Amino acid sequence: MVQSVELNKDQSGIAVMSLNRSKAANALSRQMLNEMKAALQSIHEDEFIRCLILTGSGEKVFCAGADLKERAGMNELEVRNTVALIRETINRVEELPVPVICAMNGSAFGGGLELALASDIRIASSHSSFGLTETSLGIIPGAGGTQRLPRLIGLAKAKELIFTARRIDAKEAERIGLISKTASKESLMEEAFTLAREIAGNAPLALRASKKAINQGAETGLQAGLKIEELCYGTIIDTNDRLEGLQAFKEKRKPVYTGH
């Protein structure tokens, strides 16, 4: 059986997880979802990883969302279980302790865009287009789209895009903050690795604590968020990396962080 997901890790602490069903528009089949869960668990448990790049094979589509051909043969219970599997898998992307860059090698619709929304940073090929198109299919976004999109681009714009099921191009997506930047299809992964290396050069425990503080704080009021930040900061004080950062600054050299 051909693997639907490929996971590679390099010596700098950067991992790349690639959706590998380009002939099926990298649609989220049950096999792919189960392989994604296993790969995400591996990343979660690997303390050496400092950043993940999530991308897809091919040059046209990052992920077309749910595999509708597979779904056509399902009964109602199977549909419910598969939607729950998509939701669980996408949530696990957001729950990863390390920063996640989604390098969108092509278009993303429905669950494919919801997968990207669960990442921390999104960059995309300039020829891509995006949309939560579920209302045009008689359903609604069911894997976080109604919640993550408004938090990212604002309530009114998110409602407009979801209610109309409109598809927007990469230029518009960058303008409204759906993606951070665009790149040519030839340079997309180079841009992703440049960003990942910039992230991975920093203290891994600080990266994890920062992500936790931002994500948890965003769901609360300011005062509660400040308390979360204080607690996350407290986990860093008694670490070798904090002392290494201070010593490297004093000696005017690049710090060597070990994640301890």
Contacts in CASP RR format, 6 or more apart in sequence:
PFRMAT RR
TARGET T0000
AUTHOR 0000-0000-0000
METHOD contacts of the structure
MODEL  1
MVQSVELNKDQSGIAVMSLNRSKAANALSRQMLNEMKAALQSIHEDEFIR
CLILTGSGEKVFCAGADLKERAGMNELEVRNTVALIRETINRVEELPVPV
ICAMNGSAFGGGLELALASDIRIASSHSSFGLTETSLGIIPGAGGTQRLP
RLIGLAKAKELIFTARRIDAKEAERIGLISKTASKESLMEEAFTLAREIA
GNAPLALRASKKAINQGAETGLQAGLKIEELCYGTIIDTNDRLEGLQAFK
EKRKPVYTGH
1 31 0 8 1.000
2 20 0 8 1.000
3 20 0 8 1.000
3 35 0 8 1.000
4 19 0 8 1.000
4 20 0 8 1.000
4 21 0 8 1.000
4 29 0 8 1.000
4 31 0 8 1.000
4 32 0 8 1.000
4 35 0 8 1.000
5 17 0 8 1.000
5 18 0 8 1.000
5 19 0 8 1.000
5 20 0 8 1.000
5 32 0 8 1.000
5 35 0 8 1.000
5 36 0 8 1.000
5 39 0 8 1.000
6 16 0 8 1.000
6 17 0 8 1.000
6 18 0 8 1.000
6 20 0 8 1.000
7 15 0 8 1.000
7 16 0 8 1.000
7 17 0 8 1.000
7 18 0 8 1.000
7 39 0 8 1.000
7 42 0 8 1.000
7 43 0 8 1.000
8 15 0 8 1.000
8 16 0 8 1.000
8 18 0 8 1.000
9 15 0 8 1.000
9 16 0 8 1.000
9 46 0 8 1.000
9 48 0 8 1.000
9 49 0 8 1.000
12 50 0 8 1.000
12 197 0 8 1.000
12 200 0 8 1.000
12 201 0 8 1.000
13 48 0 8 1.000
13 49 0 8 1.000
13 50 0 8 1.000
13 51 0 8 1.000
13 200 0 8 1.000
14 49 0 8 1.000
14 50 0 8 1.000
14 51 0 8 1.000
14 52 0 8 1.000
14 53 0 8 1.000
14 193 0 8 1.000
14 196 0 8 1.000
14 197 0 8 1.000
14 200 0 8 1.000
15 43 0 8 1.000
15 46 0 8 1.000
15 49 0 8 1.000
15 51 0 8 1.000
15 52 0 8 1.000
15 53 0 8 1.000
16 52 0 8 1.000
16 53 0 8 1.000
16 55 0 8 1.000
17 36 0 8 1.000
17 39 0 8 1.000
17 40 0 8 1.000
17 43 0 8 1.000
17 52 0 8 1.000
17 53 0 8 1.000
17 54 0 8 1.000
17 55 0 8 1.000
18 54 0 8 1.000
18 55 0 8 1.000
18 56 0 8 1.000
18 57 0 8 1.000
19 26 0 8 1.000
19 32 0 8 1.000
19 55 0 8 1.000
19 56 0 8 1.000
19 57 0 8 1.000
19 62 0 8 1.000
19 63 0 8 1.000
20 26 0 8 1.000
20 56 0 8 1.000
20 57 0 8 1.000
21 27 0 8 1.000
21 29 0 8 1.000
21 32 0 8 1.000
21 57 0 8 1.000
22 56 0 8 1.000
22 57 0 8 1.000
22 58 0 8 1.000
22 60 0 8 1.000
22 61 0 8 1.000
24 64 0 8 1.000
24 67 0 8 1.000
24 69 0 8 1.000
25 60 0 8 1.000
25 61 0 8 1.000
25 63 0 8 1.000
25 64 0 8 1.000
25 65 0 8 1.000
26 32 0 8 1.000
26 56 0 8 1.000
26 57 0 8 1.000
26 58 0 8 1.000
26 61 0 8 1.000
26 62 0 8 1.000
26 63 0 8 1.000
26 64 0 8 1.000
27 63 0 8 1.000
27 64 0 8 1.000
27 65 0 8 1.000
27 66 0 8 1.000
27 67 0 8 1.000
27 68 0 8 1.000
27 69 0 8 1.000
27 70 0 8 1.000
28 63 0 8 1.000
28 65 0 8 1.000
28 66 0 8 1.000
28 67 0 8 1.000
28 86 0 8 1.000
28 89 0 8 1.000
28 111 0 8 1.000
28 112 0 8 1.000
28 115 0 8 1.000
29 67 0 8 1.000
29 70 0 8 1.000
30 67 0 8 1.000
30 70 0 8 1.000
30 82 0 8 1.000
30 85 0 8 1.000
32 67 0 8 1.000
33 82 0 8 1.000
33 85 0 8 1.000
33 86 0 8 1.000
33 89 0 8 1.000
34 85 0 8 1.000
36 89 0 8 1.000
36 92 0 8 1.000
37 88 0 8 1.000
37 89 0 8 1.000
37 92 0 8 1.000
40 89 0 8 1.000
40 92 0 8 1.000
40 93 0 8 1.000
40 96 0 8 1.000
41 92 0 8 1.000
43 49 0 8 1.000
43 52 0 8 1.000
43 96 0 8 1.000
43 98 0 8 1.000
44 92 0 8 1.000
44 95 0 8 1.000
44 96 0 8 1.000
44 97 0 8 1.000
47 204 0 8 1.000
47 259 0 8 1.000
49 98 0 8 1.000
50 98 0 8 1.000
50 99 0 8 1.000
50 199 0 8 1.000
50 200 0 8 1.000
50 201 0 8 1.000
50 202 0 8 1.000
50 204 0 8 1.000
50 207 0 8 1.000
51 98 0 8 1.000
51 99 0 8 1.000
51 100 0 8 1.000
51 101 0 8 1.000
51 196 0 8 1.000
51 199 0 8 1.000
51 200 0 8 1.000
51 207 0 8 1.000
52 96 0 8 1.000
52 98 0 8 1.000
52 99 0 8 1.000
52 100 0 8 1.000
52 101 0 8 1.000
53 100 0 8 1.000
53 101 0 8 1.000
53 102 0 8 1.000
53 103 0 8 1.000
53 189 0 8 1.000
53 192 0 8 1.000
53 193 0 8 1.000
53 196 0 8 1.000
54 93 0 8 1.000
54 100 0 8 1.000
54 101 0 8 1.000
54 102 0 8 1.000
54 103 0 8 1.000
54 115 0 8 1.000
54 116 0 8 1.000
54 119 0 8 1.000
55 62 0 8 1.000
55 102 0 8 1.000
55 103 0 8 1.000
55 104 0 8 1.000
55 105 0 8 1.000
55 188 0 8 1.000
55 189 0 8 1.000
55 192 0 8 1.000
56 62 0 8 1.000
56 63 0 8 1.000
56 103 0 8 1.000
56 105 0 8 1.000
57 105 0 8 1.000
58 105 0 8 1.000
59 105 0 8 1.000
59 106 0 8 1.000
59 125 0 8 1.000
59 185 0 8 1.000
60 106 0 8 1.000
60 107 0 8 1.000
61 105 0 8 1.000
61 106 0 8 1.000
61 107 0 8 1.000
61 108 0 8 1.000
62 102 0 8 1.000
62 104 0 8 1.000
62 105 0 8 1.000
62 106 0 8 1.000
62 107 0 8 1.000
62 108 0 8 1.000
62 112 0 8 1.000
62 116 0 8 1.000
62 124 0 8 1.000
62 128 0 8 1.000
63 108 0 8 1.000
63 109 0 8 1.000
63 111 0 8 1.000
63 112 0 8 1.000
63 113 0 8 1.000
63 115 0 8 1.000
63 116 0 8 1.000
64 107 0 8 1.000
64 108 0 8 1.000
64 109 0 8 1.000
64 110 0 8 1.000
64 112 0 8 1.000
65 108 0 8 1.000
65 109 0 8 1.000
65 110 0 8 1.000
65 111 0 8 1.000
65 112 0 8 1.000
65 113 0 8 1.000
65 114 0 8 1.000
65 115 0 8 1.000
66 82 0 8 1.000
66 83 0 8 1.000
66 86 0 8 1.000
66 110 0 8 1.000
66 111 0 8 1.000
70 82 0 8 1.000
71 79 0 8 1.000
71 82 0 8 1.000
74 82 0 8 1.000
83 142 0 8 1.000
83 143 0 8 1.000
86 111 0 8 1.000
86 114 0 8 1.000
86 142 0 8 1.000
86 143 0 8 1.000
87 142 0 8 1.000
87 143 0 8 1.000
87 144 0 8 1.000
90 111 0 8 1.000
90 114 0 8 1.000
90 115 0 8 1.000
90 118 0 8 1.000
90 143 0 8 1.000
90 144 0 8 1.000
91 118 0 8 1.000
93 100 0 8 1.000
93 115 0 8 1.000
93 118 0 8 1.000
93 119 0 8 1.000
94 118 0 8 1.000
94 119 0 8 1.000
94 215 0 8 1.000
97 208 0 8 1.000
97 211 0 8 1.000
97 212 0 8 1.000
98 204 0 8 1.000
98 207 0 8 1.000
98 208 0 8 1.000
98 211 0 8 1.000
99 120 0 8 1.000
99 121 0 8 1.000
99 199 0 8 1.000
99 207 0 8 1.000
99 211 0 8 1.000
100 118 0 8 1.000
100 119 0 8 1.000
100 120 0 8 1.000
100 121 0 8 1.000
101 119 0 8 1.000
101 120 0 8 1.000
101 121 0 8 1.000
101 122 0 8 1.000
101 123 0 8 1.000
101 192 0 8 1.000
101 195 0 8 1.000
101 196 0 8 1.000
101 199 0 8 1.000
102 115 0 8 1.000
102 116 0 8 1.000
102 119 0 8 1.000
102 121 0 8 1.000
102 122 0 8 1.000
102 123 0 8 1.000
103 123 0 8 1.000
103 124 0 8 1.000
103 188 0 8 1.000
103 189 0 8 1.000
103 191 0 8 1.000
103 192 0 8 1.000
104 116 0 8 1.000
104 122 0 8 1.000
104 123 0 8 1.000
104 124 0 8 1.000
104 125 0 8 1.000
104 128 0 8 1.000
104 130 0 8 1.000
104 179 0 8 1.000
104 188 0 8 1.000
105 125 0 8 1.000
105 128 0 8 1.000
105 185 0 8 1.000
105 188 0 8 1.000
105 189 0 8 1.000
106 124 0 8 1.000
106 125 0 8 1.000
106 127 0 8 1.000
106 128 0 8 1.000
106 185 0 8 1.000
107 128 0 8 1.000
107 129 0 8 1.000
107 130 0 8 1.000
108 115 0 8 1.000
108 116 0 8 1.000
108 128 0 8 1.000
108 130 0 8 1.000
108 131 0 8 1.000
109 130 0 8 1.000
109 131 0 8 1.000
109 132 0 8 1.000
109 133 0 8 1.000
109 167 0 8 1.000
110 131 0 8 1.000
110 132 0 8 1.000
110 133 0 8 1.000
110 134 0 8 1.000
110 141 0 8 1.000
111 132 0 8 1.000
111 141 0 8 1.000
111 142 0 8 1.000
111 143 0 8 1.000
113 130 0 8 1.000
113 131 0 8 1.000
113 132 0 8 1.000
113 145 0 8 1.000
114 132 0 8 1.000
114 141 0 8 1.000
114 142 0 8 1.000
114 143 0 8 1.000
114 144 0 8 1.000
114 145 0 8 1.000
114 148 0 8 1.000
115 143 0 8 1.000
116 122 0 8 1.000
116 130 0 8 1.000
117 144 0 8 1.000
117 145 0 8 1.000
117 148 0 8 1.000
117 149 0 8 1.000
117 152 0 8 1.000
118 144 0 8 1.000
118 148 0 8 1.000
120 211 0 8 1.000
121 180 0 8 1.000
121 195 0 8 1.000
122 178 0 8 1.000
122 179 0 8 1.000
122 180 0 8 1.000
123 179 0 8 1.000
123 180 0 8 1.000
123 181 0 8 1.000
123 182 0 8 1.000
123 183 0 8 1.000
123 188 0 8 1.000
123 191 0 8 1.000
123 192 0 8 1.000
123 195 0 8 1.000
124 130 0 8 1.000
124 170 0 8 1.000
124 173 0 8 1.000
124 174 0 8 1.000
124 179 0 8 1.000
124 182 0 8 1.000
124 183 0 8 1.000
124 188 0 8 1.000
125 170 0 8 1.000
125 182 0 8 1.000
125 183 0 8 1.000
125 184 0 8 1.000
125 185 0 8 1.000
125 188 0 8 1.000
126 170 0 8 1.000
126 171 0 8 1.000
126 182 0 8 1.000
126 183 0 8 1.000
126 184 0 8 1.000
126 185 0 8 1.000
127 170 0 8 1.000
127 185 0 8 1.000
128 169 0 8 1.000
128 170 0 8 1.000
128 173 0 8 1.000
128 182 0 8 1.000
129 167 0 8 1.000
129 168 0 8 1.000
129 169 0 8 1.000
129 170 0 8 1.000
130 167 0 8 1.000
130 168 0 8 1.000
130 170 0 8 1.000
130 173 0 8 1.000
130 178 0 8 1.000
130 179 0 8 1.000
131 161 0 8 1.000
131 165 0 8 1.000
131 166 0 8 1.000
131 167 0 8 1.000
131 168 0 8 1.000
132 141 0 8 1.000
132 145 0 8 1.000
132 149 0 8 1.000
132 161 0 8 1.000
132 162 0 8 1.000
132 165 0 8 1.000
133 165 0 8 1.000
133 167 0 8 1.000
134 140 0 8 1.000
134 141 0 8 1.000
134 142 0 8 1.000
134 162 0 8 1.000
134 165 0 8 1.000
135 162 0 8 1.000
135 163 0 8 1.000
135 164 0 8 1.000
135 165 0 8 1.000
136 165 0 8 1.000
140 146 0 8 1.000
140 162 0 8 1.000
141 149 0 8 1.000
141 162 0 8 1.000
145 162 0 8 1.000
146 158 0 8 1.000
146 162 0 8 1.000
149 158 0 8 1.000
149 161 0 8 1.000
149 162 0 8 1.000
149 178 0 8 1.000
150 158 0 8 1.000
150 159 0 8 1.000
151 218 0 8 1.000
152 158 0 8 1.000
152 177 0 8 1.000
152 178 0 8 1.000
153 176 0 8 1.000
153 177 0 8 1.000
153 178 0 8 1.000
157 176 0 8 1.000
160 166 0 8 1.000
161 168 0 8 1.000
168 176 0 8 1.000
168 178 0 8 1.000
170 179 0 8 1.000
170 182 0 8 1.000
171 182 0 8 1.000
173 179 0 8 1.000
174 180 0 8 1.000
174 181 0 8 1.000
174 182 0 8 1.000
181 191 0 8 1.000
183 190 0 8 1.000
183 191 0 8 1.000
199 207 0 8 1.000
201 257 0 8 1.000
202 257 0 8 1.000
203 236 0 8 1.000
203 239 0 8 1.000
203 241 0 8 1.000
203 242 0 8 1.000
203 244 0 8 1.000
203 245 0 8 1.000
203 255 0 8 1.000
203 257 0 8 1.000
203 259 0 8 1.000
204 241 0 8 1.000
204 257 0 8 1.000
204 259 0 8 1.000
205 235 0 8 1.000
205 236 0 8 1.000
205 239 0 8 1.000
205 241 0 8 1.000
205 259 0 8 1.000
205 260 0 8 1.000
206 236 0 8 1.000
206 241 0 8 1.000
206 242 0 8 1.000
209 232 0 8 1.000
209 233 0 8 1.000
209 235 0 8 1.000
209 236 0 8 1.000
210 232 0 8 1.000
212 228 0 8 1.000
212 232 0 8 1.000
213 225 0 8 1.000
213 228 0 8 1.000
213 229 0 8 1.000
213 232 0 8 1.000
213 233 0 8 1.000
216 225 0 8 1.000
216 228 0 8 1.000
217 224 0 8 1.000
217 225 0 8 1.000
217 228 0 8 1.000
217 229 0 8 1.000
220 228 0 8 1.000
236 242 0 8 1.000
239 259 0 8 1.000
239 260 0 8 1.000
240 258 0 8 1.000
240 259 0 8 1.000
240 260 0 8 1.000
241 255 0 8 1.000
241 257 0 8 1.000
241 258 0 8 1.000
241 259 0 8 1.000
241 260 0 8 1.000
244 255 0 8 1.000
244 256 0 8 1.000
244 257 0 8 1.000
244 258 0 8 1.000
245 255 0 8 1.000
245 257 0 8 1.000
247 255 0 8 1.000
248 254 0 8 1.000
248 255 0 8 1.000
248 256 0 8 1.000
249 255 0 8 1.000
END
